[in-house]
Every structure is written in structure tokens, then in C-alpha cells.
Amino acid sequence: MIKINTEFITLGQLLKMTDWIASGGEAKVAVKQLRITVNDEPENRRGRKLYPGDHICIENRQYTIGR
């Protein structure tokens, strides 16, 4: 569970929080190279907004956004 204190976070922020990337600048390339789904739908936009309750799968690792 990834806990947030804001209304949403972006997919790029999640990648950095979970150590998939070291800096925000790497997000553009990472979303094209990694297999990412949000709520079982393929996703490749680093700016995709993630809200509490969203389920994200990155290379078979599961994450859920919560408060």
C-alpha cells in the first residue's frame, strides 16, 4: 500500500517513490520500457493521476494507492 496525503499522485511520482527510477527525468523513458497497468489497463503516461483505491502493477509487482 502506498499512502498519500494529497488528492492524487502521478505515475511518475509513484515510480520514484517505489525506487523504479532515481529521478523524475527518468520517468518518460521508464513508462515506455516497463510493463505498467493501472486498474488492469495498460498505461504509458507518466502524468497519469493515481487516486486512493487505484491498483497499479509494474513488472508484476502490485501496488495500491491509499490514504
Buried (B, 14 or more C-beta within 10 A) or exposed (E): EBEBEEEEBBBBBBBBEEEBBEEEEBBBEBBEEBEBEBEEEEBBBBEBEBEBEBEBBBEEEEBEBEE
